[in-house]
Each structure stands twice: as structure tokens, then as C-alpha cells.
Amino acid sequence: MLAIFFKTLPFFGLIGLGYGAARIRFFSEEASAHLTKFVFYFALSAMLFRFSANLSFDEIFEPRLATAYLWGTGVTYAIGMLIAFARGLDTQTAAIEAQCAAIGNTGFLGVPMLALLLGQEAVGPIILILSIDLIVFSSALTLIVTAAREGSMSLRIVQKLAVGLLKNPMIVSIAAGLMVSATGLGLHDVLDSFLSTLGAAATPGALFAIGASLASKSAERLQIAAWLSFAKLILHPLFVGMGVYLFFPVDAYRASVAVSAAALPVAGNVFILAQHYGIAPQRVSASILISTAASILTVSAIIALVATTPL
């Protein structure tokens, strides 16, 4: 585990650097927002497009892996909601807590870190997992919250959701890349070099942006945040592990990628959704802060547990 810890440490070091720069006001909150926008719309999108364009659909979509990850994440999501209901929370707040428990920072942290730690073969499964998180579970939150507020589902809600998905640059980049891959033409060397150079900014940029964004997060509602962090860092990889190893077994390497991805801390976009809907942003903020700090140890431990080859 110690060797893996030292390999993950530079990634968390970049997060710490961003956090420190923002805390001392060297990097303003506005600057952090602009850096995040650059990573989200340009660097990470270039990386995902290039990865997808150089992979076949079969290398990304593996039905048993998708089923296993859906099962493990769905169980964690359900537990998050049930615990919230048991505490007397309303449906909207329960859905936000479930999102914290089950959705990890796969885009900004998982794609760059796991691809480097576990090898380029991990890219296909990571893209699949990211797509499931974005399309299935982020959509589920939107549908639950909107239906709870309006009292029913409608075609307008579904249309609005579909437009939102089509505007997400990560989804668009993956889909566009797969369309290029399907043509069999591949990327021209000049375009591939351009995307590679731009995409190389995704790793340091995303990690620095994560840290800078954490500097503005509060640590309120610590008991709830600690529970949600435990659910995300321990229960989620546990249930995904049960899915990929027991109920819907896949090959050991893909299984290790799925469990490692499930071990990532709470995703930053959960806070964006919480702010957008005005639902418990403080506890989401604290959950992101605590889970990211704790994941320095837990991610290393889980990767060491499931890795199929020495790292």
C-alpha cells in the first residue's frame, strides 16, 4: 500500500497546492471558477474526445461491467435515500444525500489519476463509469427533485433533462469521439497532437481546480458529512465490488478499475446541483471536503487491495 500511496500523493499534492493558493487569496474564487471552466470545456473535453476516438465502442461498453456498476451504485444510492428518510428528511434532500453517497469525482480526478495509475487500458471502463454517473444518476437526481417540486412527471421535464445532457461537454466529447471511432478513419496526426497537448492540461488543471474549489467549502453539519463520506469512500466501492466480483463477475482488471473508480471522493458537480436547486449545499460542501481529505488514504488502500498488477 505504501508504494501506491506515494504514487497517488502527487495527485493529492496538486489538490493541496490549489487549496493553499485559494486559501491565501493568491488564487481568487473567480479565478478558480475560470480555471474550472477551462478544464471542463476544453482540456478535459479534449482528453475524453481523444480517448474515445482511439477506442472502439466494444472497448468502452461492456454489458456486465455496466450492470455490475449500476447495481453497486444503485444499492448505495438507495441506502443513502433510506437513511435520509429514516432521519425525517424530505425527498429532495434525501436525493442530494444519495448523490453524495454514490457519485464520485470520476471526471476531474478519476480520468487523469486512474489512467496513469492503472494503465491506458483503464480508460474504456472509466469512460463507461463516467457516462453512467452523468446520464443515469445525475438525471435521476434532476427527475426526483423536479417531480417532488411539481408533484408529477411531465414531457417538459424530460425534454429539459435531454437538453441538459446534450449540453454537457463531457457527454458530447465522449459521443463525438465514438462517432469518429466508428468511421474507422482515426484522428489525423496533427489533430491528435493538438488534442494530446490540450488534454495534457486536464490533469494538473483539474486537480488544482479541485483544491481551489475546496478552499471555499465549509465544514458544517460534520456528523452528516462524515456519514456521507463513509458511504462514498467505503460503502460504494464495497457494493460495486460485490457487483463486479460476485453477482455480475467481469475480468479482474476491469473489476479493479470499477472498484477504484467507486472509491473516489464525492463529486464537485453534486455541490453545483445542490446550489442550483437550493438543497442542503452546506452538507454537500462538507462532504466533498471531508471525503477528499480522507480519500488520500482510502483510495490508496482500495487500489492496493484490488490492483491486479504491482504498481
C-alpha positions in Angstrom: 0.0 0.0 0.0 2.9 2.4 0.8 4.1 2.3 -2.8 0.7 3.1 -4.1 0.2 5.8 -1.5 3.4 7.5 -2.8 2.2 7.2 -6.4 -1.2 8.9 -5.5 0.4 11.5 -3.3 1.5 13.8 -6.2 -2.2 13.9 -7.4 -3.4 14.9 -3.9 -0.4 17.3 -3.7 -1.7 19.2 -6.7 -5.1 19.4 -5.0 -3.4 20.7 -1.8 -1.5 23.3 -3.9 -4.7 24.6 -5.4 -6.3 24.6 -1.9 -3.4 26.5 -0.4 -3.3 29.1 -3.3 -7.0 29.8 -2.8 -6.8 29.9 1.0 -4.2 32.6 0.9 -6.1 34.5 -1.8 -3.3 34.2 -4.3 -5.9 32.4 -6.5 -9.3 34.2 -6.2 -12.6 32.4 -6.2 -13.3 34.0 -9.6 -10.0 32.7 -11.0 -10.9 29.2 -9.7 -14.2 29.3 -11.5 -12.5 30.3 -14.7 -9.9 27.5 -14.4 -12.7 25.0 -13.8 -14.5 26.2 -16.9 -11.3 25.9 -18.9 -10.7 22.3 -17.7 -14.4 21.3 -18.1 -15.0 22.8 -21.6 -11.5 22.5 -23.2 -8.8 20.4 -21.5 -10.9 17.5 -20.1 -13.2 17.5 -23.1 -10.1 17.2 -25.4 -8.8 14.3 -23.3 -12.1 12.5 -23.4 -12.7 13.1 -27.1 -9.2 11.8 -27.9 -9.6 8.7 -25.7 -13.0 7.9 -27.2 -11.9 8.5 -30.8 -9.0 6.0 -30.3 -11.2 3.3 -28.7 -13.9 1.2 -30.2 -17.4 1.1 -28.7 -16.7 -2.5 -27.6 -13.7 -1.4 -25.6 -15.8 1.1 -23.7 -19.2 -0.6 -23.3 -19.1 -4.0 -21.5 -22.6 -5.0 -20.5 -21.7 -7.0 -17.4 -19.5 -4.2 -16.1 -22.2 -1.7 -16.7 -24.7 -3.9 -14.9 -22.4 -4.5 -12.0 -21.6 -0.8 -11.6 -25.3 0.1 -11.9 -26.1 -2.4 -9.3 -23.5 -1.3 -6.8 -24.1 2.4 -7.3 -27.9 1.8 -7.2 -27.7 0.0 -3.9 -25.5 2.7 -2.4 -27.9 5.4 -3.7 -30.9 3.6 -2.2 -29.2 3.3 1.2 -28.4 7.0 1.1 -32.0 7.8 0.5 -33.4 5.3 3.0 -31.1 6.7 5.8 -32.2 10.2 4.9 -35.9 9.2 5.0 -35.3 7.5 8.4 -34.0 10.8 9.7 -37.2 12.5 8.5 -35.8 14.4 5.5 -37.9 15.3 2.5 -37.4 13.6 -0.9 -35.3 16.4 -2.4 -32.8 16.4 0.4 -32.7 12.6 0.5 -31.9 12.6 -3.2 -29.0 15.1 -2.7 -27.6 13.0 0.1 -27.9 9.8 -2.0 -26.0 11.7 -4.8 -23.2 12.4 -2.3 -23.1 8.7 -1.2 -22.9 7.3 -4.7 -21.3 9.7 -7.2 -17.6 10.2 -7.2 -15.2 12.7 -8.8 -14.7 10.4 -11.9 -14.3 13.3 -14.4 -11.8 15.6 -12.7 -9.9 13.1 -10.5 -10.7 9.6 -11.8 -9.9 10.0 -15.5 -6.5 11.5 -15.1 -5.4 9.7 -12.0 -6.6 6.1 -12.7 -5.5 6.2 -16.3 -2.0 6.9 -15.1 -2.0 4.6 -12.1 -3.8 1.6 -13.7 -2.7 2.0 -17.3 -4.3 3.2 -20.5 -6.4 0.0 -20.7 -8.4 1.6 -17.8 -9.7 4.4 -20.0 -12.5 2.4 -21.5 -14.0 1.3 -18.2 -13.5 4.7 -16.7 -15.4 6.4 -19.6 -18.2 3.9 -19.2 -18.5 4.6 -15.5 -18.4 8.4 -16.0 -21.1 8.0 -18.7 -23.3 6.1 -16.3 -22.8 8.6 -13.5 -23.7 11.5 -15.8 -26.5 10.0 -17.8 -28.2 7.8 -15.3 -27.7 9.1 -11.8 -27.4 12.9 -12.4 -30.6 12.5 -14.5 -32.2 10.6 -11.6 -31.5 13.5 -9.2 -33.0 16.0 -11.7 -36.1 13.9 -12.2 -36.6 13.2 -8.5 -36.2 16.9 -7.4 -38.3 18.3 -10.3 -41.1 15.7 -9.7 -41.1 16.3 -6.0 -41.5 20.1 -6.6 -44.1 19.9 -9.3 -45.9 16.9 -7.9 -45.7 14.8 -11.1 -43.6 14.0 -14.1 -44.2 15.7 -17.5 -42.9 15.6 -21.0 -41.5 19.1 -20.4 -39.3 17.8 -17.6 -37.9 15.0 -19.8 -37.2 17.4 -22.6 -35.4 19.8 -20.3 -33.3 16.9 -19.0 -32.4 15.8 -22.5 -31.3 19.3 -23.5 -29.2 19.4 -20.3 -27.4 16.2 -21.2 -26.8 17.3 -24.8 -25.1 20.5 -23.4 -22.8 18.6 -21.1 -19.3 18.8 -22.7 -18.1 15.5 -21.2 -21.1 13.6 -22.7 -20.7 15.5 -26.1 -16.9 14.8 -26.2 -17.4 11.0 -25.5 -20.2 10.7 -28.1 -18.3 12.7 -30.7 -15.2 10.6 -30.1 -17.1 7.4 -30.5 -18.6 8.7 -33.8 -15.1 9.3 -35.1 -14.0 5.9 -33.9 -17.0 4.3 -35.7 -15.8 5.7 -39.0 -12.6 3.8 -38.7 -10.6 6.8 -40.0 -9.0 7.7 -36.8 -7.5 11.1 -36.0 -5.1 12.9 -38.2 -1.7 13.2 -36.7 -1.9 17.0 -36.4 -5.4 16.8 -34.7 -4.2 14.0 -32.4 -1.2 16.1 -31.4 -3.3 19.1 -30.8 -5.8 17.2 -28.6 -3.0 15.5 -26.8 -1.3 18.8 -25.9 -4.6 20.4 -24.8 -5.7 17.3 -23.0 -2.4 17.2 -21.1 -3.6 20.3 -19.2 -6.5 18.4 -17.9 -4.6 16.5 -15.1 -2.8 19.4 -13.4 -5.6 21.9 -14.2 -8.4 19.6 -12.9 -6.5 18.7 -9.7 -5.6 22.3 -9.0 -9.2 23.4 -9.6 -10.5 20.7 -7.2 -8.2 22.1 -4.5 -9.0 25.7 -5.2 -12.8 24.9 -5.1 -12.4 23.1 -1.7 -11.0 26.3 -0.2 -14.4 27.9 -0.4 -16.2 24.9 1.0 -17.5 25.0 4.6 -17.2 22.2 7.1 -20.7 22.4 8.6 -23.0 19.5 9.5 -19.9 17.4 10.3 -21.8 14.3 11.5 -23.9 14.1 8.4 -20.9 14.8 6.2 -18.9 12.1 7.9 -21.7 9.6 7.2 -21.9 10.6 3.6 -18.1 10.4 3.2 -18.1 6.9 4.8 -20.8 5.9 2.3 -18.9 7.2 -0.6 -15.4 6.0 0.3 -16.3 2.7 1.8 -19.8 1.5 1.0 -19.8 2.5 -2.6 -16.6 0.5 -3.5 -17.9 -2.3 -1.3 -21.1 -2.7 -3.2 -19.6 -2.1 -6.6 -17.0 -4.8 -5.6 -19.8 -7.2 -4.8 -21.3 -6.5 -8.2 -18.1 -7.0 -10.3 -16.7 -9.9 -8.3 -19.8 -11.8 -7.1 -23.1 -11.0 -8.9 -22.0 -9.9 -12.4 -18.4 -11.0 -12.5 -16.1 -9.4 -15.0 -12.4 -9.9 -15.6 -10.1 -9.0 -12.7 -8.6 -5.9 -14.4 -11.9 -4.3 -15.3 -13.2 -5.2 -11.8 -10.2 -3.4 -10.2 -10.9 -0.3 -12.3 -14.5 -0.2 -11.3 -13.9 -0.6 -7.6 -11.1 2.0 -7.7 -13.4 4.5 -9.5 -16.1 3.8 -6.9 -13.6 4.7 -4.2 -13.2 8.3 -5.4 -14.5 11.1 -3.2 -17.8 13.0 -3.6 -18.0 14.7 -7.0 -17.9 18.5 -7.2 -20.8 18.7 -9.5 -23.1 17.4 -6.7 -22.4 20.8 -5.0 -23.2 22.6 -8.2 -26.6 20.8 -8.4 -27.2 21.4 -4.7 -26.6 25.1 -5.2 -28.7 25.2 -8.4 -31.7 23.6 -6.6 -31.0 25.3 -3.2 -30.9 21.9 -1.4 -28.5 21.5 1.5 -25.4 23.0 -0.1 -23.6 23.1 3.3 -23.7 19.4 3.9 -22.7 18.7 0.4 -19.8 21.1 0.7 -18.6 19.5 3.9 -19.0 16.0 2.4 -16.7 17.0 -0.6 -14.2 18.5 1.8 -14.1 15.5 4.2 -14.2 12.8 1.6 -11.5 14.4 -0.5 -9.2 14.7 2.6 -9.9 11.1 3.8 -9.5 9.7 0.3 -5.8 10.4 0.4 -5.6 7.2 2.5 -8.7 5.3 1.5 -8.1 5.5 -2.3 -4.6 4.1 -1.9 -5.8 1.3 0.4 -8.5 0.2 -2.0 -6.4 0.4 -5.1 -3.7 -1.7 -3.3 -6.5 -4.2 -2.4 -7.9 -4.7 -5.8 -5.0 -3.9 -8.2 -4.2 -6.9 -10.5 -0.6 -6.0 -11.2 2.1 -4.4 -9.0 2.0 -0.6 -9.2 
